[in-house]
Amino acid sequence: MQADGLMVFFGTVLIGTGVLFILLAIMFFLRAQGTENPTGKIQSRGVILLGPIPIVWGFGDRGKVLAAVLFVAILSIWILLAFL
């Protein structure tokens, strides 16, 4: 029964940490909106990992290479962990 309580505690801590990170990100985003960009150009880059499948945007032609490298690396780690 002790392990169940410990898992609930760690789950609650992880959820709380995630909510805190989201609130901090929103705060920094709203704070940065007040600053002017002298070039008037806004760029966005990012990577979302859905399992071993990366979704990459904003990197131009290098995005395909980045997505392939991430996919192979994450899939290799998954396969390695599956057989351990």
MMTF fields as JSON, N, C-alpha, C and O atoms, coordinates in Angstrom:
{
  "mmtfVersion": "1.0.0",
  "mmtfProducer": "UNKNOWN",
  "numBonds": 335,
  "numAtoms": 336,
  "numGroups": 84,
  "numChains": 1,
  "numModels": 1,
  "chainsPerModel": [1],
  "groupsPerChain": [84],
  "chainIdList": ["A"],
  "bondAtomList": [4, 2, 8, 6, 12, 10, 16, 14, 20, 18, 24, 22, 28, 26, 32, 30, 36, 34, 40, 38, 44, 42, 48, 46, 52, 50, 56, 54, 60, 58, 64, 62, 68, 66, 72, 70, 76, 74, 80, 78, 84, 82, 88, 86, 92, 90, 96, 94, 100, 98, 104, 102, 108, 106, 112, 110, 116, 114, 120, 118, 124, 122, 128, 126, 132, 130, 136, 134, 140, 138, 144, 142, 148, 146, 152, 150, 156, 154, 160, 158, 164, 162, 168, 166, 172, 170, 176, 174, 180, 178, 184, 182, 188, 186, 192, 190, 196, 194, 200, 198, 204, 202, 208, 206, 212, 210, 216, 214, 220, 218, 224, 222, 228, 226, 232, 230, 236, 234, 240, 238, 244, 242, 248, 246, 252, 250, 256, 254, 260, 258, 264, 262, 268, 266, 272, 270, 276, 274, 280, 278, 284, 282, 288, 286, 292, 290, 296, 294, 300, 298, 304, 302, 308, 306, 312, 310, 316, 314, 320, 318, 324, 322, 328, 326, 332, 330],
  "bondOrderList": [1, 1, 1, 1, 1, 1, 1, 1, 1, 1, 1, 1, 1, 1, 1, 1, 1, 1, 1, 1, 1, 1, 1, 1, 1, 1, 1, 1, 1, 1, 1, 1, 1, 1, 1, 1, 1, 1, 1, 1, 1, 1, 1, 1, 1, 1, 1, 1, 1, 1, 1, 1, 1, 1, 1, 1, 1, 1, 1, 1, 1, 1, 1, 1, 1, 1, 1, 1, 1, 1, 1, 1, 1, 1, 1, 1, 1, 1, 1, 1, 1, 1, 1],
  "groupList": [{"groupName": "MET", "atomNameList": ["N", "CA", "C", "O"], "elementList": ["N", "C", "C", "O"], "formalChargeList": [0, 0, 0, 0], "bondAtomList": [1, 0, 2, 1, 3, 2], "bondOrderList": [1, 1, 2], "singleLetterCode": "M", "chemCompType": "L-PEPTIDE LINKING"}, {"groupName": "GLN", "atomNameList": ["N", "CA", "C", "O"], "elementList": ["N", "C", "C", "O"], "formalChargeList": [0, 0, 0, 0], "bondAtomList": [1, 0, 2, 1, 3, 2], "bondOrderList": [1, 1, 2], "singleLetterCode": "Q", "chemCompType": "L-PEPTIDE LINKING"}, {"groupName": "ALA", "atomNameList": ["N", "CA", "C", "O"], "elementList": ["N", "C", "C", "O"], "formalChargeList": [0, 0, 0, 0], "bondAtomList": [1, 0, 2, 1, 3, 2], "bondOrderList": [1, 1, 2], "singleLetterCode": "A", "chemCompType": "L-PEPTIDE LINKING"}, {"groupName": "ASP", "atomNameList": ["N", "CA", "C", "O"], "elementList": ["N", "C", "C", "O"], "formalChargeList": [0, 0, 0, 0], "bondAtomList": [1, 0, 2, 1, 3, 2], "bondOrderList": [1, 1, 2], "singleLetterCode": "D", "chemCompType": "L-PEPTIDE LINKING"}, {"groupName": "GLY", "atomNameList": ["N", "CA", "C", "O"], "elementList": ["N", "C", "C", "O"], "formalChargeList": [0, 0, 0, 0], "bondAtomList": [1, 0, 2, 1, 3, 2], "bondOrderList": [1, 1, 2], "singleLetterCode": "G", "chemCompType": "PEPTIDE LINKING"}, {"groupName": "LEU", "atomNameList": ["N", "CA", "C", "O"], "elementList": ["N", "C", "C", "O"], "formalChargeList": [0, 0, 0, 0], "bondAtomList": [1, 0, 2, 1, 3, 2], "bondOrderList": [1, 1, 2], "singleLetterCode": "L", "chemCompType": "L-PEPTIDE LINKING"}, {"groupName": "VAL", "atomNameList": ["N", "CA", "C", "O"], "elementList": ["N", "C", "C", "O"], "formalChargeList": [0, 0, 0, 0], "bondAtomList": [1, 0, 2, 1, 3, 2], "bondOrderList": [1, 1, 2], "singleLetterCode": "V", "chemCompType": "L-PEPTIDE LINKING"}, {"groupName": "PHE", "atomNameList": ["N", "CA", "C", "O"], "elementList": ["N", "C", "C", "O"], "formalChargeList": [0, 0, 0, 0], "bondAtomList": [1, 0, 2, 1, 3, 2], "bondOrderList": [1, 1, 2], "singleLetterCode": "F", "chemCompType": "L-PEPTIDE LINKING"}, {"groupName": "THR", "atomNameList": ["N", "CA", "C", "O"], "elementList": ["N", "C", "C", "O"], "formalChargeList": [0, 0, 0, 0], "bondAtomList": [1, 0, 2, 1, 3, 2], "bondOrderList": [1, 1, 2], "singleLetterCode": "T", "chemCompType": "L-PEPTIDE LINKING"}, {"groupName": "ILE", "atomNameList": ["N", "CA", "C", "O"], "elementList": ["N", "C", "C", "O"], "formalChargeList": [0, 0, 0, 0], "bondAtomList": [1, 0, 2, 1, 3, 2], "bondOrderList": [1, 1, 2], "singleLetterCode": "I", "chemCompType": "L-PEPTIDE LINKING"}, {"groupName": "ARG", "atomNameList": ["N", "CA", "C", "O"], "elementList": ["N", "C", "C", "O"], "formalChargeList": [0, 0, 0, 0], "bondAtomList": [1, 0, 2, 1, 3, 2], "bondOrderList": [1, 1, 2], "singleLetterCode": "R", "chemCompType": "L-PEPTIDE LINKING"}, {"groupName": "GLU", "atomNameList": ["N", "CA", "C", "O"], "elementList": ["N", "C", "C", "O"], "formalChargeList": [0, 0, 0, 0], "bondAtomList": [1, 0, 2, 1, 3, 2], "bondOrderList": [1, 1, 2], "singleLetterCode": "E", "chemCompType": "L-PEPTIDE LINKING"}, {"groupName": "ASN", "atomNameList": ["N", "CA", "C", "O"], "elementList": ["N", "C", "C", "O"], "formalChargeList": [0, 0, 0, 0], "bondAtomList": [1, 0, 2, 1, 3, 2], "bondOrderList": [1, 1, 2], "singleLetterCode": "N", "chemCompType": "L-PEPTIDE LINKING"}, {"groupName": "PRO", "atomNameList": ["N", "CA", "C", "O"], "elementList": ["N", "C", "C", "O"], "formalChargeList": [0, 0, 0, 0], "bondAtomList": [1, 0, 2, 1, 3, 2], "bondOrderList": [1, 1, 2], "singleLetterCode": "P", "chemCompType": "L-PEPTIDE LINKING"}, {"groupName": "LYS", "atomNameList": ["N", "CA", "C", "O"], "elementList": ["N", "C", "C", "O"], "formalChargeList": [0, 0, 0, 0], "bondAtomList": [1, 0, 2, 1, 3, 2], "bondOrderList": [1, 1, 2], "singleLetterCode": "K", "chemCompType": "L-PEPTIDE LINKING"}, {"groupName": "SER", "atomNameList": ["N", "CA", "C", "O"], "elementList": ["N", "C", "C", "O"], "formalChargeList": [0, 0, 0, 0], "bondAtomList": [1, 0, 2, 1, 3, 2], "bondOrderList": [1, 1, 2], "singleLetterCode": "S", "chemCompType": "L-PEPTIDE LINKING"}, {"groupName": "TRP", "atomNameList": ["N", "CA", "C", "O"], "elementList": ["N", "C", "C", "O"], "formalChargeList": [0, 0, 0, 0], "bondAtomList": [1, 0, 2, 1, 3, 2], "bondOrderList": [1, 1, 2], "singleLetterCode": "W", "chemCompType": "L-PEPTIDE LINKING"}],
  "groupTypeList": [0, 1, 2, 3, 4, 5, 0, 6, 7, 7, 4, 8, 6, 5, 9, 4, 8, 4, 6, 5, 7, 9, 5, 5, 2, 9, 0, 7, 7, 5, 10, 2, 1, 4, 8, 11, 12, 13, 8, 4, 14, 9, 1, 15, 10, 4, 6, 9, 5, 5, 4, 13, 9, 13, 9, 6, 16, 4, 7, 4, 3, 10, 4, 14, 6, 5, 2, 2, 6, 5, 7, 6, 2, 9, 5, 15, 9, 16, 9, 5, 5, 2, 7, 5],
  "groupIdList": [1, 2, 3, 4, 5, 6, 7, 8, 9, 10, 11, 12, 13, 14, 15, 16, 17, 18, 19, 20, 21, 22, 23, 24, 25, 26, 27, 28, 29, 30, 31, 32, 33, 34, 35, 36, 37, 38, 39, 40, 41, 42, 43, 44, 45, 46, 47, 48, 49, 50, 51, 52, 53, 54, 55, 56, 57, 58, 59, 60, 61, 62, 63, 64, 65, 66, 67, 68, 69, 70, 71, 72, 73, 74, 75, 76, 77, 78, 79, 80, 81, 82, 83, 84],
  "secStructList": [7, 2, 2, 2, 2, 2, 2, 2, 2, 2, 2, 2, 2, 2, 2, 2, 2, 2, 2, 2, 2, 2, 2, 2, 2, 2, 2, 2, 2, 2, 2, 2, 6, 6, 1, 7, 7, 6, 6, 7, 7, 7, 7, 7, 7, 3, 3, 3, 3, 3, 6, 6, 3, 3, 3, 3, 3, 1, 1, 6, 6, 2, 2, 2, 2, 2, 2, 2, 2, 2, 2, 2, 2, 2, 2, 2, 2, 2, 2, 2, 2, 2, 6, 7],
  "xCoordList": [0.809, 0.0, 0.855, 0.402, 2.071, 2.939, 3.296, 3.382, 3.505, 3.894, 2.779, 3.054, 1.527, 0.416, 0.412, 0.218, 0.62, 0.648, 1.801, 1.669, 2.941, 4.111, 3.877, 4.283, 3.225, 2.936, 1.943, 2.08, 0.952, -0.007, 0.707, 0.437, 1.611, 2.373, 3.2, 3.165, 3.953, 4.787, 3.934, 4.322, 2.802, 1.901, 1.379, 1.313, 1.01, 0.522, 1.621, 1.367, 2.832, 3.954, 4.231, 4.483, 4.191, 4.427, 3.345, 3.645, 2.097, 1.01, 1.165, 1.011, 1.463, 1.67, 2.831, 2.743, 3.917, 5.07, 4.7, 5.11, 3.941, 3.507, 2.64, 2.815, 1.713, 0.852, 1.702, 1.466, 2.679, 3.558, 4.337, 4.459, 4.866, 5.607, 4.703, 5.128, 3.481, 2.551, 2.253, 2.232, 2.025, 1.749, 2.956, 2.796, 4.166, 5.366, 5.545, 5.934, 5.266, 5.385, 4.405, 4.757, 3.183, 2.191, 2.647, 2.513, 3.179, 3.641, 4.775, 4.753, 5.764, 6.87, 6.408, 6.928, 5.445, 4.914, 4.221, 4.437, 3.395, 2.681, 3.645, 3.43, 4.685, 5.682, 6.475, 6.812, 6.774, 7.563, 6.751, 7.335, 5.436, 4.612, 4.772, 4.563, 5.132, 5.284, 6.536, 6.594, 7.532, 8.763, 8.579, 7.933, 9.14, 9.029, 10.142, 11.267, 9.82, 10.788, 11.211, 10.382, 12.48, 12.864, 12.748, 12.535, 12.877, 12.779, 11.335, 11.041, 10.434, 9.038, 8.785, 7.706, 9.751, 9.651, 9.547, 10.36, 8.574, 8.395, 8.7, 8.208, 9.521, 9.872, 9.453, 9.515, 9.031, 8.633, 9.263, 9.224, 9.836, 10.422, 9.998, 9.84, 9.817, 9.445, 9.423, 9.449, 9.374, 9.309, 8.295, 8.36, 7.36, 6.413, 6.67, 6.734, 6.814, 7.056, 5.791, 5.321, 5.243, 4.092, 4.596, 4.626, 4.991, 5.646, 6.984, 7.737, 7.296, 8.569, 8.456, 9.43, 7.313, 7.104, 7.234, 6.401, 8.279, 8.436, 7.668, 7.625, 7.066, 6.451, 7.3, 7.364, 7.953, 8.916, 8.391, 7.896, 8.493, 8.105, 9.077, 9.685, 9.205, 9.996, 11.472, 12.223, 11.931, 13.352, 13.701, 14.853, 12.744, 13.011, 13.369, 12.783, 14.348, 14.767, 15.461, 15.435, 16.072, 16.725, 15.716, 16.091, 14.456, 13.425, 13.244, 12.996, 13.366, 13.23, 14.352, 14.127, 15.57, 16.724, 16.574, 16.826, 16.165, 15.966, 14.902, 15.08, 13.795, 12.729, 13.222, 12.905, 13.983, 14.499, 15.46, 15.401, 16.342, 17.313, 16.592, 16.904, 15.632, 14.875, 14.095, 14.06, 13.472, 12.698, 13.583, 13.226, 14.727, 15.62, 16.15, 16.222, 16.521, 17.06, 16.013, 16.3, 14.809, 13.77, 13.304, 13.069, 13.17, 12.765, 13.82, 13.477, 15.099, 16.173, 16.108, 16.284, 15.856, 15.751, 14.555, 14.655, 13.416, 12.227, 12.508, 12.15, 13.141, 13.437, 14.411, 14.246, 15.427, 16.395, 15.716, 15.985, 14.844, 14.147, 13.138, 12.86, 12.588, 11.613, 12.264, 11.62, 13.526, 14.192, 15.01, 15.662, 14.993, 15.733, 14.886, 15.35],
  "yCoordList": [-1.195, 0.0, 1.262, 2.31, 1.18, 2.346, 2.841, 4.049, 1.93, 2.319, 3.11, 4.027, 2.766, 3.497, 4.951, 5.847, 5.189, 6.554, 7.351, 8.543, 6.682, 7.339, 7.707, 8.782, 6.821, 7.102, 8.261, 9.096, 8.306, 9.415, 10.722, 11.741, 10.697, 11.9, 12.391, 13.575, 11.471, 11.87, 12.339, 13.273, 11.72, 12.156, 13.558, 14.381, 13.82, 15.148, 16.192, 17.291, 15.854, 16.779, 17.055, 18.204, 16.035, 16.234, 17.103, 17.969, 16.869, 17.694, 19.141, 20.071, 19.332, 20.682, 21.39, 22.583, 20.673, 21.255, 21.643, 22.7, 20.81, 21.122, 22.363, 23.207, 22.488, 23.669, 24.909, 25.963, 24.796, 25.918, 26.35, 27.547, 25.4, 25.733, 26.426, 27.369, 25.965, 26.594, 28.029, 28.929, 28.254, 29.603, 30.521, 31.685, 30.001, 30.804, 31.136, 32.254, 30.186, 30.43, 31.499, 32.369, 31.444, 32.465, 33.83, 34.831, 33.874, 35.127, 35.72, 36.913, 34.91, 35.404, 35.808, 36.769, 35.091, 35.44, 36.798, 37.632, 37.015, 38.285, 39.432, 40.554, 39.155, 40.183, 40.556, 41.725, 39.576, 39.82, 40.509, 41.081, 40.478, 41.112, 42.621, 43.261, 43.199, 44.637, 45.141, 46.319, 44.308, 44.747, 44.779, 43.904, 45.771, 45.94, 45.164, 45.094, 44.593, 43.919, 44.903, 45.267, 45.351, 46.409, 45.989, 46.85, 44.727, 44.295, 44.077, 44.038, 43.936, 43.694, 42.277, 41.98, 41.406, 40.032, 39.092, 39.173, 38.225, 37.278, 35.887, 35.474, 35.168, 33.808, 32.854, 33.174, 31.687, 30.658, 29.344, 28.968, 28.655, 27.341, 26.434, 26.873, 25.179, 24.267, 22.828, 22.507, 21.967, 20.526, 19.973, 20.27, 19.168, 18.46, 16.975, 16.504, 16.242, 14.804, 14.054, 14.136, 13.325, 12.454, 11.024, 10.393, 10.53, 9.227, 9.37, 10.297, 8.468, 8.602, 9.472, 9.586, 10.084, 10.845, 12.333, 12.889, 12.997, 14.433, 15.259, 14.907, 16.356, 17.333, 18.593, 19.195, 18.987, 20.079, 21.216, 20.968, 22.471, 23.607, 24.765, 24.902, 25.584, 26.803, 26.632, 27.591, 25.466, 25.245, 25.195, 24.937, 25.434, 25.41, 24.01, 23.019, 23.944, 22.647, 21.787, 20.559, 22.423, 21.661, 20.928, 20.015, 21.31, 20.667, 19.205, 18.387, 18.857, 17.46, 16.619, 15.505, 17.164, 16.448, 16.328, 15.266, 17.409, 17.393, 16.379, 15.638, 16.337, 15.386, 13.949, 13.088, 13.683, 12.329, 11.912, 10.781, 12.81, 12.489, 12.235, 11.272, 13.086, 12.883, 11.573, 10.848, 11.267, 10.04, 8.815, 7.92, 8.769, 7.617, 7.508, 6.409, 8.63, 8.597, 8.116, 7.251, 8.667, 8.301, 6.868, 6.138, 6.464, 5.088, 4.097, 3.03, 4.443, 3.574, 3.432, 2.337, 4.535, 4.49, 3.641, 2.858, 3.786, 2.983, 1.499, 0.689, 1.145, -0.269, -0.796, -1.913, -0.011, -0.426, -0.656, -1.658, 0.254, 0.105, -1.027, -1.618, -1.336, -2.417, -3.78, -4.695, -3.909, -5.194, -5.303, -6.323, -4.308, -4.383, -4.963, -5.097],
  "zCoordList": [0.0, 0.0, 0.0, -0.461, 0.505, 0.558, -0.834, -1.054, -1.778, -3.13, -3.81, -4.584, -3.527, -4.133, -3.693, -4.514, -2.427, -1.912, -2.487, -2.764, -2.667, -3.233, -4.689, -5.131, -5.439, -6.84, -6.979, -7.873, -6.101, -6.12, -5.818, -6.454, -4.856, -4.505, -5.692, -6.026, -6.336, -7.47, -8.649, -9.351, -8.873, -9.932, -9.682, -10.595, -8.443, -8.078, -8.243, -8.736, -7.835, -7.984, -9.458, -9.823, -10.314, -11.743, -12.387, -13.209, -12.014, -12.551, -12.077, -12.869, -10.812, -10.282, -10.955, -11.244, -11.209, -11.895, -13.322, -13.802, -13.994, -15.351, -15.394, -16.272, -14.469, -14.398, -14.116, -14.705, -13.229, -12.916, -14.154, -14.413, -14.924, -16.141, -17.164, -17.831, -17.285, -18.226, -17.796, -18.636, -16.515, -16.035, -16.23, -16.597, -15.986, -16.206, -17.683, -18.021, -18.56, -20.0, -20.445, -21.242, -19.941, -20.284, -19.775, -20.478, -18.565, -18.002, -18.839, -19.14, -19.219, -20.027, -21.424, -21.991, -21.981, -23.29, -23.255, -24.134, -22.245, -22.131, -21.852, -22.31, -21.114, -20.814, -22.064, -22.257, -22.911, -24.118, -25.197, -26.117, -25.123, -26.142, -26.137, -27.168, -25.021, -24.94, -25.636, -25.989, -25.847, -26.487, -27.994, -28.571, -28.613, -30.061, -30.759, -30.266, -31.89, -32.729, -33.817, -34.651, -33.843, -34.786, -36.252, -37.105, -36.572, -37.964, -38.379, -39.573, -37.429, -37.745, -38.218, -38.729, -38.058, -38.529, -37.324, -36.404, -37.327, -36.232, -36.745, -37.795, -35.99, -36.383, -35.282, -34.095, -35.702, -34.754, -35.165, -36.337, -34.217, -34.45, -33.317, -32.178, -33.633, -32.566, -33.001, -34.189, -32.0, -32.2, -31.206, -30.013, -31.7, -30.84, -31.049, -32.184, -29.956, -30.045, -29.677, -28.542, -30.632, -30.389, -30.444, -31.5, -29.277, -29.255, -29.948, -29.651, -30.868, -31.581, -32.829, -33.574, -33.08, -34.313, -34.011, -33.296, -34.552, -34.313, -35.346, -36.525, -34.894, -35.783, -35.644, -34.573, -36.743, -36.726, -37.601, -38.701, -37.123, -37.954, -37.74, -36.678, -38.765, -38.678, -38.948, -38.772, -39.363, -39.587, -41.078, -41.427, -41.947, -43.381, -43.863, -43.427, -44.777, -45.316, -44.258, -44.34, -43.282, -42.216, -41.338, -40.603, -41.401, -40.595, -40.94, -40.054, -42.22, -42.622, -42.039, -41.568, -42.075, -41.52, -40.008, -39.44, -39.358, -37.908, -37.515, -36.548, -38.256, -37.962, -38.133, -37.312, -39.174, -39.412, -38.316, -37.834, -37.92, -36.86, -35.544, -34.842, -35.203, -33.962, -33.994, -33.0, -35.128, -35.246, -35.032, -34.266, -35.698, -35.565, -34.139, -33.589, -33.539, -32.181, -31.18, -30.352, -31.247, -30.287, -30.504, -29.541, -31.757, -32.038, -31.547, -31.036, -31.698, -31.208, -29.693, -29.159, -29.004, -27.541, -27.125, -26.181, -27.82, -27.51, -27.689, -26.834, -28.785, -29.038, -28.005, -27.515, -27.662, -26.653, -25.31, -24.647, -24.902, -23.618, -23.63, -22.587, -24.793, -24.876, -24.631, -24.118, -24.995, -24.835, -23.553, -23.332, -22.728, -21.451, -20.354, -19.221]
}
